[in-house]
Structure formats: C-alpha cells, structure tokens
Amino acid sequence: MLLGFSSFLVIFIQILVLNETKPSWFYLLLLILSGEAIFILPFVLPRVFRPTVLDVLELDNVQLGLCFSVYGLVAMVSYVLGGPLADKYQPQKLIAIALWMTALGGFVFAHYPAFWVLQILYGWWGFTTIFLFWAPMIKATRIWGGTDSQGKAFGFLDGGRGLTGALFSLMGVVVFSFFLSESPHLADLDDRKKAFTYVLYTASIIIILVGVLVWFFMKTTESDENIILERISWKDIKQVLKLPSVWLLMVIILCGYVGYKITDIISQYAEEVMLYNQVDSAKVGTLLQFLRPATGILFGLIADRLKITWLLVVSFVLALIGGLLFASGMIAPTTTLLFFISVVVIAAGVYGIRALYFGVMHVGKIPLALTGTAVGLISLIGYTPDVFAGPAYGMLLDAHPGEELGHQNVFWMLSAFALVGGVAAWVYHKKYGKDK
C-alpha cells in the first residue's frame, strides 16, 4: 500500500510537471499535501482513533488534553518567532525540514512513551509544525490567490488539506483493520496496540516522502521573490498591530478554532452516546475528514462570486446551529439520521470558517509583504485553543465519563464560541465587506 501510494504521487507529479502550463497549480498541490501531512501525527490520527489512543497510552481525556496544551504553548512562541521568517526566506526548504522533523516524532509515538515523554513529544511537534511551516504556507497561498481569487486559494487549500487528511484517515482505518487478528468487537488491547503501531509507521514514512517531494519540486516563483523583505522592523510590527482587521481576525480565528478542536470528540460521541464499536466510530471520524474537502472546495468556489466576509458569517451560523443540536440532548442512539445531519451541519460551519478566515486578509487591507508577520501575531491569539480547549473539554467529559451529559456540555461550549465569533465576523463584514 505504501509503495503504491508513493508511486501514484511520483507519477502524478511527473504528469503535472510535463503538462501544467501554470506552475502555480503544482505549487498549490504541494502546499496542500504538506499542509495536512504535517498535522497527521499530532492531530488527525488521535482524532480518528481517539478511543484507541486513550487506551494504548493509558491516558484519560484530561491527560491527552494536557498534551495538546503543551503543543499549544510551544506553538504560541513559534507563531511569533516563526512568522517573520516567512517574510525573509523562501518557503520550500523550511516546509520540507519541518515535515521531516515532524515525522521523526512519529517513530517515538509508535513506542507508546510515558506521559511525561508524550508531553515533550507534543512540545516538539508544536515547534516543528509551526516555527518553520505555518506562516510560509499561509503567505504562499495568499500569493497564489492574487487580488481576486483569495476565496478560491484558501478554499482549495483547506479543502485539499481536508481531502489529504481524509485519505490518511481512510488509510489508517484500513491498515488498523487489516492488522487486527480479531474482529473489532473481540480485539484486546495488545491486538489494537500492534495494529495502531503499523498505522503510525505508515503515516511517518509517507510524511517523509512528502517532504522529499517538496524539497525537490516546490519551485520558487518570481512573485515569491518580489515580496521577500531583508529585515522586519518594529515599525513593521506596529503597522500590522494598528490594523483593526488584525484584531478582529484574532477573535474570529480563536472562536472558529475552538469549534474545530471540539470536532475531535465526535468519534468519541459515536462510541459513547451512539454506542458504535471502535472501528465504526473511527469511520465517523473519517466521514468528518471527507466533509472538510467538500466544504472547503465548495465555499472556495463561491466565495469569490459572493462576499467572502458574508460567507464567513454564514459559516459561524451553521456552526452555532450544529452545536445547539448536539447540546440540546436530542441526538441519541435512536436518532441516527439526526446524528448524521447534525454532523454535516456542524462540519459545514466549522470547515467553512477554516477555509475562509485567512482568505479575508486581502479585503482587510493587510499588506502582502507583511503577511508572515501578521499571521504570526494573529495566530498568537487565534490559536490559543491549542492551549485551553483540550483540557477544557477533557474536564467536561471526565466529569461525566461515558455519559451524554459530558458531551452536551462540550457542545454548549462550542455554541458559545460560535456566537461570539459570528458577531466578530459580522463586524468584519460591515467594515470591509463592501470591498471586493
């Protein structure tokens, strides 16, 4: 399977190199592949296989949440220090090195370390996935979108990343199921641990291969070279901080990202409330991964025809509706259809927000040459849910272990943040939505 996947990537790249008249499309493809591959180990696999991860590492929800908090604390520093790097250096080598460094952590994870080692590992991932990677990816995407295709650029990026994550998730479920010696209902802890180890090794090797492709094939374009600054001054930072759009985006991204983090528990909801087995609950997590590309691509295609800021408001409304459906207690094992409808609604809202919130930077008059610096400052506040969201919903779940009430409280939390984010998005729309 691994050889087949890598062969497919190489052949596909050769076709693009020979036939693509616009290199920027190939550039975007590599951004998409790397943009999700780097988060597979710390986030995607623990999301899809959350019950298994908790069991094999002998963790409770709060402890796993604390690992995410360590990641978030390191990421906060990395956002600020790494942001200006995107305004000074070309992205491809930074991104490739970040991928390789992240993959090394997968081999440590596969040995199921003690809790304190796992915390260090998540701190390592907080550095590798952010310091050399995050701002360069956002800036390169903004360059690709130009002045009139920001919605398409960021919609395709997040949609493509979602598809990559879904394929990784599907691969993980297939590998996990293949290496189980018993049926999912009968498999013991040792059997599941062995199967999940193969999932981790496979993912780590593929991430290394994606880094190789980025290093050799993600060619710098002329437009990239024209927006590189030799140095970032305090005057530049003050210029960015004076922009109202920067402060509004801090709130918008913070609230939207809380919603995204809470989707981590939907596979756990499927197991504990809907009473699915672990393979079926992982399939629900995989369904979410496929809803993400569908939402991102759809919203990306229509965002540049409509008002991208208005579509961002609509996304928050959908997230609020989905959160309230889960929080209300209406969803139970006897309401399967309502469960899947609610999953689709909340996914459309959360993934729509993710696809659009960096796409509104252009109408918010944030200078292209200072994108990396702006992204670093915005992310310092916007991604604080990496610090507090995991422990917060972990405590809510562990206060009522295995019960529906704990899950309801988590979705009340999501609904509150969706409401605040929707108000901030509405203010952004009223202030900047008139500009195309």
C-alpha positions, -999 to 999 in steps of 0.1 A, spaced: 0 0 0 28 24 9 47 17 -23 15 21 -43 7 54 -27 43 68 -32 43 56 -69 10 73 -75 24 106 -61 55 104 -83 36 96 -115 10 124 -107 38 149 -102 55 139 -134 23 145 -153 19 179 -137 55 189 -144 52 179 -180 17 192 -188 8 220 -163 11 254 -181 6 272 -148 33 261 -123 14 278 -95 -12 249 -96 16 224 -89 29 248 -62 -6 248 -46 -8 210 -48 25 206 -28 12 232 -3 -20 211 1 -1 178 6 24 193 30 -3 214 47 -21 184 61 6 157 62 24 177 89 -6 175 112 -15 138 107 5 125 136 -3 151 164 -39 157 154 -56 136 127 -48 101 139 -56 110 176 -89 125 163 -99 94 142 -86 68 167 -92 87 199 -106 58 219 -77 36 208 -51 63 216 -65 68 251 -64 30 257 -29 22 243 -13 52 260 -32 46 292 -45 82 293 -77 99 303 -92 128 284 -76 154 306 -41 140 302 -45 139 264 -58 174 266 -27 185 286 -5 171 258 -24 193 233 -18 222 258 20 217 257 18 217 219 -2 249 221 22 267 245 52 259 223 32 269 192 24 303 207 61 312 209 67 296 175 39 317 158 55 349 169 91 340 162 84 319 130 60 344 114 87 369 103 107 340 88 81 338 61 88 374 52 125 368 50 131 333 34 117 312 7 92 285 19 101 252 3 131 242 23 116 254 56 85 233 49 105 202 39 126 203 70 95 208 91 79 177 76 110 155 83 113 167 119 76 160 125 79 125 110 107 117 135 82 122 163 60 95 148 86 69 155 88 80 191 50 79 193 50 43 180 68 32 211 40 45 233 61 66 257 53 75 293 30 105 298 59 130 305 77 119 273 45 123 254 42 158 267 78 165 254 69 150 221 38 173 217 61 202 226 84 191 198 55 189 174 44 224 185 78 236 173 82 216 141 47 222 127 46 259 134 80 276 136 92 267 101 59 259 85 27 277 93 33 313 82 51 303 49 22 281 40 -3 310 45 18 335 27 24 312 -3 -13 306 -5 -21 343 -4 4 349 -32 -13 322 -53 -47 337 -49 -36 372 -61 -61 401 -58 -93 383 -70 -91 346 -60 -84 346 -23 -115 326 -16 -105 300 -42 -70 299 -29 -78 293 7 -109 272 0 -88 249 -22 -60 248 4 -82 238 32 -104 216 11 -74 199 -4 -59 195 31 -91 180 42 -91 155 13 -54 146 22 -64 142 58 -94 120 48 -72 98 27 -47 94 55 -77 86 79 -91 61 55 -56 46 51 -53 44 88 -86 26 93 -77 1 65 -43 -6 80 -57 -8 115 -85 -32 104 -60 -53 83 -36 -59 112 -63 -68 138 -61 -105 144 -97 -105 158 -129 -87 148 -132 -51 162 -157 -64 188 -133 -90 201 -98 -74 197 -80 -70 230 -57 -41 240 -25 -58 228 -40 -66 194 -52 -30 189 -19 -16 201 0 -37 175 -24 -27 147 -21 10 156 17 8 156 15 -1 119 -7 29 113 19 52 129 49 38 110 30 40 77 20 77 83 55 87 93 71 72 62 46 89 39 52 123 57 90 119 49 82 112 13 60 143 10 90 163 24 112 149 -3 87 160 -30 85 195 -15 123 198 -13 129 189 -50 97 200 -67 82 230 -49 99 256 -71 100 293 -61 81 316 -84 91 351 -95 62 366 -75 76 349 -43 109 366 -48 93 401 -51 78 400 -16 108 389 5 120 415 30 156 417 41 146 425 77 115 430 98 115 462 119 94 472 150 78 498 127 65 469 105 51 452 136 34 484 148 20 489 114 4 455 115 -9 459 150 -27 492 141 -50 474 117 -85 467 130 -87 437 107 -58 420 126 -76 423 159 -109 411 145 -92 382 129 -77 372 163 -112 368 177 -127 352 146 -99 326 144 -99 319 181 -137 312 181 -136 292 149 -107 271 161 -125 262 193 -151 246 171 -126 228 150 -109 214 181 -142 202 195 -148 181 164 -121 158 179 -147 143 202 -173 134 176 -159 99 170 -159 95 208 -195 107 209 -203 80 183 -188 53 206 -201 65 240 -235 80 231 -245 64 198 -229 30 210 -208 23 179 -178 0 181 -143 14 177 -140 8 140 -174 23 133 -166 53 155 -134 57 135 -154 57 103 -175 86 117 -142 105 123 -132 96 87 -165 109 74 -157 143 90 -124 143 71 -142 138 38 -167 166 47 -139 190 51 -127 190 15 -162 191 2 -169 222 23 -136 239 16 -138 235 -22 -175 244 -24 -170 276 -3 -138 284 -21 -156 283 -55 -185 305 -44 -166 329 -20 -151 350 -48 -185 353 -66 -203 363 -33 -190 384 -4 -163 362 13 -169 381 46 -207 374 44 -200 337 37 -178 337 69 -208 349 89 -230 322 74 -203 296 84 -205 307 121 -243 305 120 -241 269 108 -216 260 135 -239 275 161 -269 255 148 -249 223 148 -236 229 183 -270 236 196 -284 204 181 -258 183 199 -260 204 231 -298 200 233 -297 163 240 -319 155 211 -293 132 195 -294 96 209 -289 60 196 -325 60 183 -319 92 162 -293 80 137 -305 102 109 -305 133 131 -270 124 143 -256 124 108 -275 155 98 -260 173 128 -225 161 119 -229 175 84 -242 209 97 -215 213 123 -188 202 98 -201 227 71 -199 255 96 -165 247 112 -148 238 80 -163 267 62 -148 290 89 -114 274 85 -115 277 47 -123 314 48 -108 332 78 -73 338 62 -90 345 29 -104 378 42 -69 392 49 -68 409 15 -101 428 19 -89 437 55 -60 457 39 -32 436 54 0 442 33 11 412 13 48 418 22 39 416 59 17 385 57 40 363 77 44 389 105 6 394 105 -1 357 106 23 352 135 6 380 156 -29 369 147 -21 332 154 -7 342 188 -42 348 200 -62 329 174 -47 296 181 -48 297 219 -74 269 218 -44 246 213 -36 255 250 -70 256 267 -96 237 245 -82 202 251 -81 204 289 -115 222 289 -135 196 270 -114 169 287 -126 180 321 -162 183 309 -161 148 295 -143 133 325 -168 149 349 -194 126 334 -174 97 320 -191 78 292 -223 98 297 -242 120 272 -242 150 297 -205 155 294 -207 157 256 -237 181 258 -216 205 280 -188 204 254 -212 214 226 -226 242 248 -190 255 249 -188 253 211 -221 271 207 -210 300 229 -178 305 210 -196 302 177 -219 331 188 -190 353 198 -172 345 165 -203 352 145 -206 387 160 -169 394 152 -174 381 117 -204 403 112 -184 434 124 -156 425 99 -182 421 71 -198 455 79 -164 472 80 -147 455 50 -174 436 31 -180 464 7 -146 459 -8 -143 432 -34 
